[in-house]
């Protein structure tokens, strides 16, 4: 028996060693080609690719069809494995190459029908799509497929023992819009969480957790249903964690635009930093495309042919997540025929079988059922194990006319505010804020996506009753009435996922993020009338903690009342809010706030507490509870005593100091925020033994925090404070000189481990500095020129 066991171990070691050997070989022999000549079969004319000092390809072609073919080829050269992973996310096919550890993610992705929804859209609408757009898409995917079929594969393929990828196609790119929309996770969690808590603790107590961005109580009907008494919170969160940790989800973001009256140049300026879970390589592939009829400097999601962020000599735009609530969960009621009941009507339930292939494991078949509201989540996320009350997800992504690819194609060709707004009308999801500036001097902001119309008084952040006619959508807001602004008198538009500062004539619900970033940016911009790009860099990367003063005053008063004296409290009293890597006070403050929330809520919430830490109401609740000493949540129900707010605050402070001392010693001068608050950019294969860690970048000390303008955010469930998401790029564009705009990526532009551009921007990014985004190709001095030529 021992001999057999030894042979097995030996075989495993031989297999692992062979894989690592192949990995090393492919790493050295598949580095991206940056200079020389290549002949490609589908090119009509020569294309020149000049790579600048930061690995950004500047692609010049004589016509748009060659331009997009070459772009597909170049993008695959740098990001082919990432493209393969994105396609598998959109299709729910991760388990085919990564095995059973990711099967729960596949089950969720299949249930959400990301790819199938887009296949149905194309079957219905392809004949109506812009022919020129379709031709450019076709050329783009030809370029990707040419590279994938003929050029050396990146080392990840050899490490996993994968063959060359299947041909990529347009539906793969369209399914990625569903991946962008997965920021909905907060809505999914919040709707279930508050319904579950309400059942146990009642509407009045739970209302204290649902105060919204304004601090006012929201209407909370006591629905009295037991739809969610079988929620498995671990199963609910597991697939979301897999996707978040390994592939990066879209979260918040900052953007602001200034018109010429607020800039020294007299021309508009755009600032934008979308907040996305960090990964290696990062979310964006940066490229400059140029032909006689078209030019754009863009940030592209690999596999998508049109830029999500972009600028040229005439215009610039950026995005943030809008946080409009475009998702609802319905508790369905079924009749004896298994049909869904709505009022006095009934509707059929459609069921499909999905085969999930599992590498090194047993394949699984799941059933995906859907009603008129949407897919059922019960089987996938174990929301209600008894299944007599299916939970359906109604989501704007499933709108039959959702055309996000056309929206970004048209946006890249818009020339003025009217065309900008019109370009985006075809998109139903993801829900986005788009900020815009153009050479005529206009600035604008537009909420994009289908906003559900609900009856007045229907609370969208709890489970809805599928059979109640009053809980059904009344349609969608007309796109022209979506929140927007054009050339406000202030000359400034700020967008930070906060509640939109405009009045609308319909109920508009959302998972509005805390106000700190919005208020801080507005406060900084109000300090002077005229701005220039060099000064706005400090606004974008501001690391001040703006809400701490009032909270610390309450802590100080509590400590004095209870007779507790501490040098650390004195230190906090004089703190100016700085959360740079050197700040000792920031480390104390953040760990203290962590312990305040854990001591206050985990005793009641138990396994639901982690879900609570993942919704915006978590921080709204922290701030509101600091002002409310009479809240029943302060008492620890697991003790015989009745704890007060002051006792919880002081105990939380003691716990924070104890944590810091255990980690960094008793000398408080060693408690720097950057020691606790570190960032590692993780590769999807990070968890593979031995070679996986080679792809990771980090850890590094990081400033900022979850509620600072420099939004370097950590999970709030534990006290490790490892940064998992933040600015996925930072961009500053002045239309007085768009050829020399500023930008930065968290790691680098190449996804290839052996490329010098894999992690060359890390320290510049962490130092809150920028590098140029060039439009004048003649200024590039690298001499890295690749000629792509037609094949004879």
Secondary structure, DSSP 8 states (H G I E B T S, - for coil): -HHHHHHHHHHHHHHHHHHHHHHHHHHHH-----SEEEEETT-SS-EEEEE-TTS-EEEE-SSHHHHHHHHHHHHHHHHHHHHHHHHHHHHT-SHHHH-GGGHHHHHHHHHTTHHHHHHHHHHHHGGGS-HHHHHHHHHHHHHHHHHHHHS---HHHHHHT--------HHHHHHHHHHHGGGGHHHHHHHHHHHHHHHHH-HHHHHTT--TTTS-----------TTTT--HHHHHHHHHHHHHHH--EEEEEEEEE-GGGBTTSS-EEEEEEEEE--SS-SEEEEEEEETTEEEEEEEETT-SS-SEEE-SSEEEEEEE--B--EEEEE--B-TTS-EEETTEEE--EEEEEEE--TTS--EEEEEEE-SS-BB-HHHH-S-TT-SS-EEEEEGGG-TT--HHHHHHHHHH--SHHHHHHHGGG--SS-EEEEEEETTS-EEEEEES--B---TT--TTS-EETT-GGGS---B--GGGSSEEES-TTSEEEESSS--SS--SS---B----SHHHHHHHHHHTT-S-B-HHHHHHHHT--B-TTHHHHHHHHHHHHHHTT---HHHHHHHT---B-STT-HHHHHHHHHHHHHHHHHHHHHHGGGHHHHHTSTHHHHHHHHHHT-TT-GGGS-TTSSS---HHHHHHHHHHHHHHHHHHHH-S-GGG--HHHHSEEEE--TTTTSSSSGGGG-EEEEE----TTSSS--EE-SSSS---EEEEESEEEEEETTSTTEEEEEESS-S---TTSTTSSTTHHHHHTT--EEEE--GGG--S-EEEEEEE--
